[in-house]
């Protein structure tokens, strides 16, 4: 039976067996690496689970636990249904709550196949895997009324898109991901069998709009991204979903900064903070403070930027919370360092930016190739502008090594700008070797200067999507 709020999860304690909490946490981290997940599991986390403080794990931990105990469900592991602890129904504390629909064996099998395909890498593999991003299965006709299975399919499409983006970047995914988004809104138009299902559909469709918007954003289709984010924001307000509203504003702030509208970036981040103020997630408030700092940096307001950065660090230091949104599983110390690096880049302090970018690259789990490439590309650009050309060339070479499996217009554009900045230093053997390699790289890997924004714009990882 699932654990009640604040009641001990005795089932999970039994599963730990004779292992100490620290030993079991090590097993969890090892299992996460086996499937390409990143979790910061320690003895304290295991204690929180067993005490019942964590009633339902986030999706990253869910995938790890189900990998460790094949054939089990979260309920089998002593957890409460996600719908009882997350979302608008839980925040209201009233109204009917539906039990989550168990995943069918075929769905579980398909997810395992997709996971293995994602980990294999390569654009052809990605394209084949994304064929599974459909909400209707073999039946292309919309149901007369959407039910729990359709709502679950929308939510699953969001998770699959995020996982693919983590692995490979946005370029190969955007067009294919638009199909499930259109279907999700068609399901909303068709109506649902129950109000609780309609609420799930609205929230799921909104999150899907954010995810597809991020794919457009990261691949340089800024007008498309703006439209998708606005659609997500409108959906959030229809159902008064504060979490979705904060997510949409966070991405809108990011996009505004990337497209040179720094004051809009500040205002969107502040609106997101207001939406998130009652959600109980310090990490979400930290991210929004970093978004605001980026906007202030774009306005060259150093004092306001530093105040926002200080607030971001204070909120981050409060640690993770059960109320942290699923999509924020990407947001750790590496992303914080990266976002701060971009602020100093915008303020022209490239040596300081390089120190933060280096920490971001060092802290990032190597399983997430796209983020490693992104942070290292940021480092290369900052080093080039900090008059450290040989180090910049070394970092640029690392990015070229990763571009075979990562398809991101943003990363390629940043690398192309770094190459341009290094041309005056081409007599250096290391710089010359990098420039030669960059020029001879395939067009998709080398990129062209200025494509998809500027090197100072930066990017989030899964965060936005």
N, C-alpha and C positions, 0 to 999 in steps of 0.2 A: 504494500500500500504506500502511496506517496506520503511524504512527510507533511504534517500540518505546519502552519507558520510557527517558527520558533520551537517546534518539537524536534527531538533528535532524529536523525536519519539512521536508524539502526540497521537498515538494509545495507547501506553503503559501508557502515562500520564492519559488518560481517564480510563484505567483499574484500575489505582491506586485509582480513586474515591476520597472520602473525607479523606482517610488515609494520614497522613504525611509520608514523605519518610522513617523516622525511623520506624513508625508503619508498613508500607508495607514491609520493610526489615525484620521485625520480623515475619510477615506472611510467607515470603519466606523461612526463616530459619525453621519455624515450618513445612511447607510443605516438605522441604528437609528431615527432620527427619522421616516424615511419609513413605517415600519411601527408606530410608536408604542412602540418599545422604549427602554429607558434603559440604556446601558452607559457605563462610564468608561474607554474604550479610550485608551491612550496608547502611545508608542513602546516603553516597557518591556513592556507586555502583548504587543505584537507580537513582541518579542524572546523572551519566555517561550514563546510558541507555536512560533516557529521553532527554538528550541533543544530543543524536545521536553519542556520542563518542564511545560507544559500539554498533557497527552495527549488530553484531551477537554474541550471548552468547556462551560460551564453552559448551561442551556436558553435563556437570553436571547441569549447570543452565538451559539448554534446557529441560532436563528431569523434573526438578522442575517446570518450567513454564508451560509445557504441562500437568503436573499433576494438577496444580492450575486451569488451564483453559481447561478442557477436550474437545476434539473435535477440538481444535484450532491447527493451524500450526504456525511456527515461523513468516511467512508472516502475518498471522492474528494478531499477536502481535506487528507488526510494524518493524520487523527485516528484514535485507537484506539476500539474499541467501548466504549460507555459502561459496559456490564456488566463490562468487564475492569478498570476503574479506580474504579468506585463500588460501593457496596452491600456487603452481608454477604459475598458471595463474594470480593470484592477484599480485605476486611478479614481474612478467614480465610486467604487465600493458598493455598487448597486446594479441591479439589472441582471437578466439571465446570462449565464455563462455556459458556453458549450464546451464539451470536452474535445480535445484535439483529435482529429481523424487519424487513426493509425496508418502508417505508410504501408502500402501494399507490398508484397514480396517483389513484384515486378518493378515497382518504383525504387525499392531499396537496391535491387540488382542494377537498375539503370544508373543510379547515383554512384554505385561502386565502379561501374564501367567508366562513367564520366570522370570520376576522380582519378582513376588510373590514366585515362587519356590526357587529363590536364597535366599530370606529372610527367608524362612522356615528352611533352614539348613539341615545338615545330608548328608552323602555320597550317600545314595540311591537317595535322591532328586537331588543332584548335577548331578549324572550320568544320571538321567532321563532328567534333563533340558538340558544337553549338547547334547542330541540327536538332539536338534534343531540347532546345529552348522553345518548346511549344506548350501551350496551355491546354490544348484540346486532344492531344494524342493523335490517334489515327482518325478520329472523328472530327472533321473540320467544321461541322455545324455547331452553332451556339445552342446551348440548352435553353429551354423556355424560361427557366429561372436558375440562377446560379446557386449552387449548394456548397457544402463544406469542402468537397473535393476540388471544386474550381478555386475557392479561396486558398486552399493549401497549395494548389499548383502555381498560383501567382506568387505566393511567398517563396516557393521553391525556386522559381525562375530568378528571383532577386538573388538568392544565395548562389546559384550557379554562375550568374553574371559576375558577381563579386569575386568568386573563386577564380574564374577565368582571367579576369582583369589583374588579380594579384600575380598570376603566373606569367601572363603574356603581354599585358598592355591592351590598349583600347582599339588599335587600328583594325584588327581582324574581326572585331566583335560588333561594332556599332550597328551596321546595317542589319545583321541577323537579329540583334537584340531588339530592334524596333518592332518586330512581328509580335512577340508576346505582349509588348506594351499596348499595341493597338487592340489586341484581343482582350486584355484586361479591362480597358475602358469600354469595349463592346459588352463585356459581361456586366459592367456597372449599369450600362444603358438597359440591359435586359432585365435587371432587377434581381433580387435574391429571395430565397424562400423564407429567410428569417432576418430580423434586424441585426442580430449579432453577426450573421454572415455578411450582411451588407457593410457593416462597419469594418470587418476584416478585409473585405474587397477594396474598400476605399483606402484603408491604410496600406494594403499591399500594392495597389495600383500606384499610390503616391510614392512609395519607396521604389517601385520599379521605374517610375518617371525620373526620380533622382538618379538611379543607377544608369539608365540609358542617357540621361543628360550628362553624367560624368564621362561616359564613353565618348560622347560628342565633344565635350570640353577637352578631354585629353588628346583627342585626335585632331584638334584645331577647328572643329565645326562650331564656332562660338555662337552663331545665331541659333542653330539647332539646340545647343545646350541651354541658352537663355529661355527658349520656348518650353523645353522640358521642365526646367526648374520652376518656371512660372506655373506650369500645369500642376506640378507637385504641391506648390504653395496653395493654389486654389483648392485642390483636393483636401489638403490639411484643414483649411478653414471651413470647408463644407461640414466636416465631421468633428471639428474642434479637437484635432489631434495635435497637441502641443509638441510632442516629440517629432512628428513629421514636419511640423512648421519650423522647428529649430534646425532640423536637418536641411530643409530647403533653403533657409536663410544662410546657413553656413556655406553651402555650395554657391549661392548667389553672390555672397561676399567674395569668395575665392575667384569666381568668374569675373566679377567687376574689377578686381585687382589685376587679373591677368590681361584684361582688355583696356587698362589704363584709366579706369574710372575709380580712382582711389577713394574719393569721398563717398561714393555709393557703397564701396566695400566696407567702410566704417559703419555706415548707417544700417546696412544689412546685417552685419555682425552684431550690432547693438540690438536690433530687432530680434535676432536669434537668441540673444542672452535673455531678453524679456520673456520670450516663449519658453525658454529652458529653466527659468528661475524656480519653478515649482516641481521640477522633475526629479530632484534628488541625485543628480549626477555631476559631481565635481569635475570629472574628466571632460564632460561635454562643455561645461562652463570654461574649462581651460582651453579647449580647442577654439571656442568662440572668441575668447580673449586674444588668442594668437591670430585669428582672422582679423580682428580689429587692429591689432598691432601692425599687421601687414598693410592695412589701409593707411594708418598713420605714417608708416614708413614711406609709402608712396606719395604722401603729401609733404614729406620731409619735415614732419613734426616729431623731432626726436624725443622731446619730453613726454608727449602723449604715447608714443610708441613704447618707451621704457616703462611707463605706468601700466600699460596693457600687458607687456611681457612679465612684469612683476606679478600682476594678478594671475596670469596664466600659470606661473610657477607655483604660486600659493595654492591654487585650485588643484593642480596636478599632484602636489605633495600630499594632498588628503587621500590619495590612493583610489583604487577602483571601488565601485559600488554595485550592488545588485541591480540598481536602476539604470546602469550604463546601457545605452542602446546597443543592439546587436551590431549595427554597422560600424561601431567605434572600436571593434576588436583590433583594428589596425593601429590604434593610437597609443603608442608607448613612448618611451624616452627617445627612441630614434627619430620618430616623427616630430616630437617637440623640438629636438635639436635642429632638424631640417627647417622647420618653419621659422625658428629664430634666426637661423643662418640667412634666410631670404630677407628678413627684416634688415639685417646689417648690410646685406648686398645692396638693397634699395637705398640705404643711407650712405653708401659709398665706402663703407669700412670693410674692404674685401679680405684683409688678413684676419680680422675678427670673424667674419663670415666663414672663412675657410676652416677655422678651428671648430666651429659648430658643425659644419658640413662633414668634416672628417669624423667627428664623434658619431654623427648620424650614420655614416657608412659603416663604421666599425661596430655599432650597436645592432644594426639590422641583421636579422636572421638570414643566412644565405639561401634558404629555401625560396625566399620571395625575390626572385631575380629582378623583377621590374623595379622594386624599391631600391635594391642595391645599385642597379644601373642609374636610377634617378638621383640618388644621393651622391654617387660618385661623379655623375655629370655636373652636379652643382659644385662639388669640390673642385673639379677641373676648371670650371669657369671662374670660380673665386681665386684660385691659385694663379691663373693666367693674368687676372686683373690686379693681383697682389704682387706682381713682378717676381713670380716663382715659376718660370716657364718650363723648366725641366720636370718639376713635380707635376705641373699641369699636364704635360705630355704623358707622364706615367699614368696619371688618373684617367686621361682620355683613352689610353690604350686599354685599360681595364673595361671601360664602357664598350669599346668596340668588341671586346671578347664576349660581352653579354648580348649584343644586339642580334645575334643569330636566333635567340629564343625570345627576345622581348621586342614587341612591335608597338612602339610609342612614338608618335610624331613629336611629342614634347621633348623626349629624351634626345631624339635625333637632331632636333632644332638646336637644343642647348649645346650639343657636341659640335655642331657646325659653327656656332658662334664662337666657341672656344678655339676651334681651328683658325678662324679668321683672326682672332686676337693674338694667336701665336705666330702668325706669318712673319712679323718683324724679327722673330727669334729663330728663323728656320735654319740658320747656320749651326745651331746647336745640334749635335748628332742625335740626341734623344728627341728633340722637337722635330727635326727633319724626318726621322723615321716615322714618328706619329703622323705628320702631315702627309707623307707618302702613302702610308697605310690608309689614312682617312680618305684621300682622293681616289684610291683604288678600290675602296669598299663599294659593294652594290649600292645603287641609289637608295634603296629602302633602308640600308643600314647607315649610310653616311648622312643623309638628309641634305637639306638646302638651307642656307642662312635665312633666318626670319620666318620660316614656315611654322605656323601655329603659335606665334607669340615670340616673346623675347626670352633670352636666357635668364633674365632676372625674375621672370614670372614664377618659375618653380611649379611644383605640382604636389598634390597630395597622393597618397597611395590609395588604399581602399576608402580612405576617409570620406571623400566626397561622395563616392557611389555607395 
